[in-house]
Amino acid sequence: MNPIVYSKHAQDQMLNREVSEYEVEITIQEGEMIPAKKGRLAFRKNFHFESEWKGKYYEVKQVMPIVVEENEQIIVITVYAFYFGGSHEN
């Protein structure tokens, strides 16, 4: 697999959405690949979360990096995270 490089925007979004580089890399390696806008690719993978995020409990975190392949590198443009399952306030 080509090396993975993170844009500054992707790094900022990972921090804001509490997504690790490990989760992004596993998602790219093992997740479902789907087409994205502007000829980019998206990958998505669900992770067991079973924790709180922003004051609510969620069972699952779905990680979805948007990437482009250039110069034999996988460039992560942005990263989304979706939290779901078992949402209730503690």
matplotlib code that plots the C-alpha trace (Angstrom):
import matplotlib.pyplot as plt

x = [0.0, 1.2, 2.2, -0.6, -0.1, -2.5, -3.4, -3.5, -7.3, -7.6, -5.4, -7.6, -10.8, -9.3, -8.6, -12.0, -13.8, -11.6, -10.3, -6.8, -4.4, -4.6, -8.4, -7.9, -5.3, -7.3, -10.3, -8.3, -6.9, -10.0, -13.0, -15.6, -14.4, -17.0, -16.7, -16.7, -17.0, -14.3, -12.9, -11.9, -12.4, -14.1, -13.6, -15.8, -15.5, -17.4, -15.5, -16.9, -17.0, -19.1, -18.2, -19.3, -18.7, -19.9, -21.9, -23.8, -23.2, -22.7, -22.0, -20.4, -18.1, -18.0, -14.8, -14.8, -11.6, -11.8, -8.7, -7.0, -4.2, -1.3, 2.4, 2.2, 0.8, -2.7, -3.5, -6.1, -8.1, -10.6, -12.0, -15.6, -16.7, -20.3, -21.4, -24.5, -26.3, -27.5, -27.4, -28.7, -27.7, -25.8]
y = [0.0, 3.5, 5.8, 7.8, 11.6, 13.9, 17.4, 20.0, 20.1, 16.4, 16.6, 19.4, 17.4, 14.3, 16.3, 17.9, 14.6, 12.5, 10.1, 8.6, 8.0, 4.3, 4.4, 6.2, 3.7, 0.7, 2.2, 2.7, -0.8, -2.7, -0.5, -0.3, 1.9, 4.2, 6.9, 10.5, 13.9, 15.3, 11.9, 11.2, 8.1, 7.6, 4.7, 3.8, 1.4, 1.0, 0.7, -0.5, 2.7, 2.1, 5.4, 9.0, 11.7, 15.2, 14.2, 11.3, 7.6, 5.8, 2.2, 2.7, 5.2, 5.2, 6.7, 8.0, 9.5, 11.2, 10.6, 11.2, 9.1, 11.3, 10.7, 7.2, 8.5, 8.4, 11.9, 12.2, 15.4, 15.3, 12.8, 12.4, 10.6, 9.5, 8.3, 6.2, 3.4, 3.6, 7.4, 8.6, 11.3, 10.3]
z = [0.0, -0.7, 2.1, 3.8, 4.1, 6.0, 4.9, 7.6, 7.3, 7.8, 10.9, 12.3, 11.6, 13.2, 16.4, 16.4, 15.7, 18.0, 15.3, 15.5, 12.7, 13.5, 12.9, 9.6, 8.4, 9.4, 7.6, 4.4, 4.6, 5.6, 5.2, 2.4, -0.5, -2.1, -4.7, -3.5, -5.2, -7.5, -8.3, -4.7, -2.7, 0.6, 2.9, 5.9, 8.8, 12.0, 15.3, 18.6, 20.7, 23.8, 25.3, 25.6, 22.9, 23.6, 26.7, 25.0, 25.0, 21.7, 20.9, 17.4, 15.8, 12.0, 10.5, 7.0, 5.5, 2.1, 0.1, -3.3, -4.7, -6.1, -6.7, -5.3, -2.0, -0.4, 0.6, 3.3, 2.5, 5.4, 7.9, 9.1, 12.2, 12.9, 16.3, 16.7, 18.5, 22.1, 22.3, 25.6, 28.0, 31.2]

ax = plt.figure().add_subplot(projection="3d")
ax.plot(x, y, z, "-o")
ax.set_aspect("equal")
plt.show()
